Amino acid sequence: MDATPARSDGADMTKGLARQVRGWLLGSVVCGGVSAVLLVCQFILLAHLVDDLAFHGRGLGTEISVFGLILACLVGQVGARFASDIMGTQAGLRVAGHVRGRLLTHLLAAGPVVCAGVPAGEIVTTFTEGARALVPYFARYVPSAAMMVVLPLLILAVVAGVDGWSFVVLACTGPLVPVFMVFVGYGAQTIMDRRWRELSLLGGSFLDALRGLKTLRLFGRTQDSLDRITRLAEAHGRTTLSVMKVAFLTSASLEFFSSLSIALVAVVFGTRLLAGTADFRSAFLVLLLAPEYFMPLRTFSASYHARQNARAAMEHMGKLFALPAQAGRYGMQTPQPVGSVGALACTGLEVHTPDGTTVLQHVTCHFARNRLTVLTGASGAGKTTLLNTLLGFLQPVAGRLEAYDTSGRPMALDGVRMAWVPQHPLMIFGTVADNLRLGVTGADMQQLRQAAELADALGFIEALPDGFETHIGERGSRLSGGQVRRLALARALLQNPDVLVLDEPTAGLDVVSALHVANALRRCVAGRIVVVATHRQALADRADVLLHVAGGTVESLPVQKETVA
């Protein structure tokens, strides 16, 4: 069974994750059990020592061996407890890393089209805070749940052999604690679910506000956005306090029952000692063990909120794991040699959106090497859907998408070198060179200059204050729209792709900037397949192949080229 199945069942996901670190969890529980045994042995020896010294006239010299055994038990118990904590922490950290890796892999498999339907803030919160919430669950809650069984049963077994009345008192009061915590837990889980929803909403709202800060200032809505974030933060704070109230209530109930039980044991033994029906060694041993009988319950109670937090986080993770895997495996295998792809062919394609809407049907078209293929059509006609299918972001429900080498032989799509320039290219906070090297991490300056020159970007880059080392701001805010598009094109060309796909590369640009981009694309055609979706006539005039998308079908149009200077 997969450790992170694509479903929101938190219990099943917990079992799967526990199997991934069963060795660490088992080691933590075993070390905790050894610690419990040594603790009980230590108290038995201590009761024997005090009884001998106080009531049997033994001297300290005759009890050296007992002192040594007590010290050995103490050292062993502390060491075993430390080892148990270390192993539990390792289990939690490994689970968090495993979940992040699986989540990232699944989101890549889902693809950008499917992931676009999930708020970015929710994904980020789940990926960071959600995975982090699993650490205390596996580090503390799971081992403490096991110790809540091991140590009390061990103590009950010892007490049963020492005093029957004390055994009855402890056996009756101990189970009341987990029973009460179950009732408290139902309310706590509801509160934790609400807390996670508010945290995801808060993260998404804050991210949206940062992205749209310029627009908010333009329309004078900055204060409204701040007020909204403030309200969400205050609501999240109130919910967090509600969680703390439940935690305090749980601890208070545990302390009440444990104190009542210990007091009953003490009163019963005190009365029997006065009546002469009980011996000091038994009474002292039971009173030493009684607080430790409830200690695992205290530890379990302290970590119980970690369970609630983790279950809420896993439910949110389950929603992400439930996203359908729509993206193909392009780029996931070893790429074919550069220049080996001769054509892409679509035959009878039918493509649906993630919600099941049919966008393209019976699409048959051909994309050839050394050709600029331009897709035209009204907004919503399906141009972007066709591009997403070529890129592997959407899988056709019918028909075939095939690749052929330069000799016309079929080849695997997995190894096709593809590059994509979206309508709104993402620029990171950094220099021009930093953004270009997102395409090829180890690219040297000569490679950067060649790609920039091919994309008609070298001129404006060299005109910047620091050239390739100029900082371009958040999301390329210090560059114009046309400069960002050409920089994104250079980044794509740096990968030396066989297939270059662009979605509305001239949208929102002035005539001069659009011509720069169009001329750059014309120069990129040699040695590769270039597919562009556009509304601009400047690009349509430069096409080698013109395809019109309308009504879910694709029609080839005659090409009327203009002379390009």
ZAMARGU-4260 file (C-alpha; in steps of 0.2 Angstrom, whole numbers, plus 5000, padded with zeros to 4 digits):
<rodrens>
0) 5000/5000/5000 | 5006/5017/4996 | 5013/5027/5010 | 5003/5042/5005 | 4987/5036/4996
5) 4977/5049/4986 | 4963/5050/4998 | 4958/5060/5013 | 4957/5046/5025 | 4968/5052/5039
10) 4969/5035/5048 | 4974/5025/5033 | 4987/5038/5029 | 4994/5037/5046 | 4996/5018/5045
15) 5005/5020/5029 | 5017/5033/5035 | 5020/5023/5051 | 5025/5008/5040 | 5038/5019/5032
20) 5047/5022/5049 | 5042/5006/5058 | 5060/5003/5063 | 5062/5019/5071 | 5046/5018/5080
25) 5049/5001/5086 | 5066/5006/5092 | 5058/5020/5101 | 5045/5009/5109 | 5057/4996/5114
30) 5069/5008/5122 | 5054/5016/5131 | 5049/4998/5137 | 5067/4995/5144 | 5066/5012/5152
35) 5050/5007/5161 | 5057/4991/5167 | 5072/4999/5174 | 5062/5012/5182 | 5051/4999/5191
40) 5067/4989/5196 | 5074/5006/5203 | 5059/5009/5214 | 5059/4991/5220 | 5077/4992/5225
45) 5074/5009/5233 | 5060/5003/5243 | 5070/4988/5249 | 5085/5000/5254 | 5074/5012/5264
50) 5065/4998/5273 | 5082/4990/5277 | 5090/5006/5283 | 5075/5012/5293 | 5067/4997/5301
55) 5080/4983/5300 | 5095/4992/5307 | 5106/4989/5292 | 5121/5000/5290 | 5126/5009/5274
60) 5141/4998/5272 | 5130/4983/5270 | 5120/4991/5256 | 5133/4996/5244 | 5128/4983/5231
65) 5110/4989/5232 | 5116/5007/5230 | 5126/5001/5214 | 5111/4993/5207 | 5100/5008/5210
70) 5113/5019/5201 | 5115/5007/5187 | 5096/5006/5184 | 5095/5025/5185 | 5109/5027/5172
75) 5101/5014/5161 | 5084/5021/5163 | 5090/5039/5158 | 5100/5032/5143 | 5085/5021/5137
80) 5073/5036/5138 | 5086/5047/5129 | 5087/5034/5115 | 5068/5032/5114 | 5067/5051/5112
85) 5080/5052/5098 | 5072/5037/5088 | 5055/5045/5089 | 5062/5062/5083 | 5071/5053/5069
90) 5054/5045/5064 | 5045/5061/5064 | 5058/5070/5054 | 5059/5056/5041 | 5040/5056/5039
95) 5040/5074/5036 | 5053/5073/5023 | 5045/5058/5015 | 5028/5067/5014 | 5036/5083/5007
100) 5044/5072/4993 | 5029/5062/4989 | 5018/5078/4989 | 5030/5087/4977 | 5031/5071/4966
105) 5012/5070/4966 | 5010/5089/4962 | 5022/5087/4948 | 5012/5072/4941 | 4996/5082/4943
110) 5003/5096/4933 | 5001/5115/4933 | 4983/5114/4925 | 4976/5104/4939 | 4986/5113/4953
115) 4979/5129/4946 | 4963/5125/4954 | 4970/5124/4972 | 4974/5141/4981 | 4993/5143/4981
120) 4992/5148/4999 | 4984/5131/5004 | 4998/5121/4995 | 5011/5131/5003 | 5003/5129/5020
125) 5001/5111/5018 | 5018/5108/5011 | 5027/5118/5026 | 5016/5118/5041 | 5006/5102/5037
130) 5022/5092/5035 | 5029/5100/5051 | 5014/5095/5061 | 5018/5077/5058 | 5035/5078/5067
135) 5028/5079/5085 | 5014/5066/5081 | 5027/5053/5076 | 5040/5059/5088 | 5030/5060/5104
140) 5012/5055/5102 | 5015/5037/5094 | 5028/5032/5107 | 5018/5039/5121 | 5003/5030/5116
145) 5013/5014/5117 | 5020/5018/5133 | 5003/5022/5140 | 5000/5004/5139 | 5017/4996/5143
150) 5021/5006/5159 | 5004/5006/5168 | 5002/4987/5164 | 5019/4984/5171 | 5016/4994/5187
155) 4999/4986/5189 | 5007/4969/5188 | 5019/4974/5202 | 5006/4982/5213 | 4995/4967/5211
160) 5008/4956/5219 | 5011/4968/5233 | 4994/4975/5238 | 4977/4970/5231 | 4968/4986/5237
165) 4980/4997/5229 | 4978/4987/5213 | 4959/4989/5213 | 4961/5008/5216 | 4973/5010/5201
170) 4964/4998/5190 | 4948/5008/5192 | 4954/5026/5191 | 4967/5023/5177 | 4955/5019/5162
175) 4944/5034/5167 | 4957/5046/5159 | 4958/5039/5141 | 4939/5038/5141 | 4937/5056/5146
180) 4950/5061/5133 | 4940/5053/5119 | 4925/5064/5123 | 4936/5079/5124 | 4945/5074/5108
185) 4929/5075/5097 | 4928/5093/5101 | 4946/5096/5099 | 4946/5088/5082 | 4933/5100/5076
190) 4942/5115/5082 | 4959/5109/5074 | 4950/5107/5057 | 4943/5125/5059 | 4961/5131/5063
195) 4969/5123/5048 | 4955/5130/5037 | 4958/5148/5044 | 4977/5145/5042 | 4976/5140/5024
200) 4964/5155/5021 | 4976/5167/5030 | 4991/5161/5020 | 4982/5162/5003 | 4975/5180/5007
205) 4992/5186/5012 | 5000/5179/4997 | 4986/5187/4986 | 4989/5203/4994 | 5008/5203/4991
210) 5005/5198/4973 | 4992/5212/4970 | 5000/5226/4980 | 5002/5237/4965 | 4984/5235/4960
215) 4977/5237/4978 | 4986/5254/4979 | 4980/5259/4962 | 4962/5257/4967 | 4964/5263/4985
220) 4960/5246/4993 | 4976/5243/5002 | 4968/5246/5019 | 4953/5235/5015 | 4966/5221/5011
225) 4975/5224/5028 | 4959/5224/5037 | 4954/5207/5030 | 4971/5200/5034 | 4969/5207/5052
230) 4952/5199/5054 | 4959/5182/5048 | 4974/5183/5059 | 4963/5187/5074 | 4951/5173/5070
235) 4966/5161/5069 | 4972/5167/5085 | 4955/5164/5094 | 4954/5147/5087 | 4972/5143/5093
240) 4966/5149/5110 | 4951/5137/5109 | 4964/5123/5106 | 4974/5128/5121 | 4958/5128/5131
245) 4954/5110/5126 | 4972/5106/5130 | 4971/5114/5147 | 4955/5105/5151 | 4962/5088/5146
250) 4977/5091/5158 | 4966/5097/5172 | 4955/5081/5170 | 4970/5070/5170 | 4978/5079/5185
255) 4961/5077/5195 | 4960/5059/5192 | 4978/5055/5195 | 4978/5065/5211 | 4962/5057/5217
260) 4969/5040/5214 | 4986/5043/5223 | 4977/5051/5237 | 4965/5036/5239 | 4980/5024/5239
265) 4989/5035/5252 | 4974/5036/5263 | 4971/5017/5262 | 4989/5013/5266 | 4990/5026/5280
270) 4975/5018/5288 | 4982/5000/5286 | 4999/5005/5293 | 4991/5013/5308 | 4981/4997/5310
275) 4996/4986/5308 | 4989/4976/5293 | 5002/4983/5280 | 5021/4984/5280 | 5031/4999/5276
280) 5040/4992/5261 | 5024/4988/5252 | 5017/5005/5256 | 5032/5014/5251 | 5034/5005/5235
285) 5016/5007/5230 | 5017/5026/5234 | 5033/5027/5223 | 5024/5018/5208 | 5007/5027/5209
290) 5013/5044/5202 | 5023/5034/5188 | 5007/5025/5184 | 4999/5041/5178 | 5015/5048/5171
295) 5013/5040/5153 | 4995/5047/5154 | 5001/5064/5157 | 5014/5063/5143 | 5000/5056/5132
300) 4989/5070/5136 | 5002/5083/5133 | 5005/5076/5116 | 4987/5073/5112 | 4984/5089/5103
305) 4999/5084/5091 | 4987/5070/5086 | 4973/5082/5082 | 4984/5094/5073 | 4992/5080/5063
310) 4975/5072/5058 | 4969/5089/5052 | 4985/5092/5042 | 4984/5074/5034 | 4966/5078/5029
315) 4972/5093/5019 | 4986/5083/5012 | 4974/5070/5007 | 4965/5083/4996 | 4981/5087/4987
320) 4985/5068/4985 | 4967/5066/4978 | 4971/5078/4963 | 4972/5068/4947 | 4988/5064/4939
325) 4986/5073/4922 | 5004/5078/4918 | 5014/5067/4906 | 5031/5061/4910 | 5040/5073/4898
330) 5057/5077/4905 | 5056/5063/4917 | 5067/5051/4907 | 5084/5054/4899 | 5081/5066/4885
335) 5085/5061/4867 | 5100/5069/4858 | 5097/5087/4853 | 5090/5088/4835 | 5083/5071/4835
340) 5064/5076/4835 | 5057/5078/4818 | 5038/5081/4821 | 5024/5079/4833 | 5007/5072/4827
345) 4990/5073/4835 | 4977/5060/4828 | 4959/5061/4834 | 4963/5069/4850 | 4949/5072/4863
350) 4954/5083/4878 | 4944/5087/4894 | 4948/5100/4907 | 4951/5093/4925 | 4932/5096/4929
355) 4927/5085/4914 | 4922/5098/4902 | 4926/5093/4884 | 4937/5106/4876 | 4945/5098/4860
360) 4938/5083/4850 | 4943/5074/4834 | 4958/5085/4833 | 4971/5080/4820 | 4986/5091/4816
365) 5005/5090/4813 | 5019/5101/4820 | 5035/5100/4810 | 5053/5104/4813 | 5060/5120/4806
370) 5042/5127/4805 | 5034/5141/4816 | 5016/5134/4819 | 5004/5148/4825 | 4987/5144/4833
375) 4974/5157/4832 | 4956/5157/4838 | 4944/5166/4850 | 4948/5166/4869 | 4942/5150/4876
380) 4942/5141/4860 | 4955/5128/4866 | 4972/5135/4861 | 4979/5134/4878 | 4972/5117/4881
385) 4980/5111/4865 | 4997/5118/4871 | 4995/5110/4888 | 4991/5093/4879 | 5007/5095/4869
390) 5017/5099/4884 | 5010/5084/4894 | 5001/5095/4907 | 4984/5087/4901 | 4982/5069/4895
395) 4970/5066/4880 | 4955/5054/4884 | 4955/5048/4866 | 4966/5049/4851 | 4985/5049/4851
400) 4999/5061/4852 | 5015/5054/4844 | 5033/5060/4841 | 5044/5055/4826 | 5062/5057/4823
405) 5070/5066/4808 | 5069/5050/4799 | 5050/5048/4801 | 5052/5034/4814 | 5041/5034/4830
410) 5050/5039/4846 | 5045/5040/4864 | 5038/5056/4870 | 5047/5054/4887 | 5063/5059/4880
415) 5057/5074/4870 | 5066/5090/4875 | 5052/5103/4878 | 5053/5121/4884 | 5038/5132/4888
420) 5035/5151/4889 | 5018/5154/4898 | 5008/5170/4895 | 5014/5177/4912 | 5032/5171/4914
425) 5038/5169/4932 | 5054/5179/4937 | 5062/5176/4953 | 5069/5189/4965 | 5087/5190/4958
430) 5098/5195/4944 | 5096/5193/4925 | 5108/5179/4926 | 5100/5170/4940 | 5083/5170/4931
435) 5091/5164/4915 | 5100/5150/4924 | 5084/5143/4930 | 5084/5134/4913 | 5101/5127/4914
440) 5109/5129/4932 | 5127/5128/4926 | 5127/5139/4911 | 5142/5150/4908 | 5141/5168/4902
445) 5144/5164/4884 | 5129/5152/4884 | 5119/5166/4892 | 5124/5179/4879 | 5120/5167/4865
450) 5103/5163/4871 | 5099/5181/4875 | 5105/5186/4857 | 5094/5173/4849 | 5079/5180/4859
455) 5083/5198/4854 | 5086/5201/4873 | 5105/5205/4873 | 5103/5223/4868 | 5092/5228/4883
460) 5102/5217/4895 | 5118/5225/4891 | 5110/5242/4893 | 5105/5238/4911 | 5116/5246/4924
465) 5125/5230/4929 | 5121/5220/4913 | 5118/5201/4917 | 5121/5205/4936 | 5107/5218/4937
470) 5093/5214/4950 | 5076/5214/4941 | 5065/5215/4957 | 5051/5204/4963 | 5043/5195/4948
475) 5053/5206/4936 | 5045/5222/4942 | 5060/5232/4936 | 5058/5226/4918 | 5045/5230/4905
480) 5032/5217/4899 | 5042/5215/4883 | 5058/5213/4891 | 5051/5200/4903 | 5044/5190/4888
485) 5061/5190/4879 | 5070/5186/4895 | 5058/5171/4897 | 5061/5166/4879 | 5080/5167/4881
490) 5078/5156/4897 | 5069/5143/4887 | 5081/5143/4872 | 5095/5140/4885 | 5089/5123/4887
495) 5091/5120/4868 | 5074/5112/4866 | 5068/5102/4851 | 5050/5108/4855 | 5047/5126/4860
500) 5029/5131/4865 | 5023/5149/4869 | 5006/5154/4875 | 5002/5172/4870 | 5020/5179/4870
505) 5014/5196/4864 | 4999/5198/4874 | 4998/5215/4882 | 5013/5222/4873 | 5014/5238/4863
510) 5017/5236/4844 | 5036/5239/4845 | 5038/5226/4859 | 5027/5213/4850 | 5038/5215/4834
515) 5053/5212/4844 | 5046/5196/4851 | 5039/5190/4834 | 5056/5193/4825 | 5065/5184/4839
520) 5053/5169/4837 | 5056/5169/4819 | 5075/5167/4822 | 5072/5152/4834 | 5063/5141/4821
525) 5079/5133/4814 | 5082/5116/4821 | 5066/5114/4832 | 5047/5114/4832 | 5040/5130/4838
530) 5021/5131/4842 | 5014/5148/4847 | 4996/5153/4852 | 4992/5171/4849 | 4979/5184/4844
535) 4992/5195/4836 | 4992/5197/4817 | 5011/5201/4818 | 5014/5183/4823 | 5001/5175/4811
540) 5010/5185/4797 | 5027/5176/4801 | 5019/5158/4803 | 5024/5144/4792 | 5009/5134/4797
545) 4993/5143/4803 | 4980/5133/4813 | 4963/5140/4818 | 4955/5133/4834 | 4936/5134/4835
550) 4922/5124/4842 | 4934/5111/4849 | 4942/5107/4832 | 4957/5113/4823 | 4957/5119/4805
555) 4972/5123/4794 | 4972/5140/4786 | 4982/5147/4771 | 4997/5157/4776 | 5000/5174/4769
560) 5017/5180/4774 | 5023/5198/4775 | 5041/5203/4772 | 5050/5205/4788 | 5064/5217/4789
</rodrens>
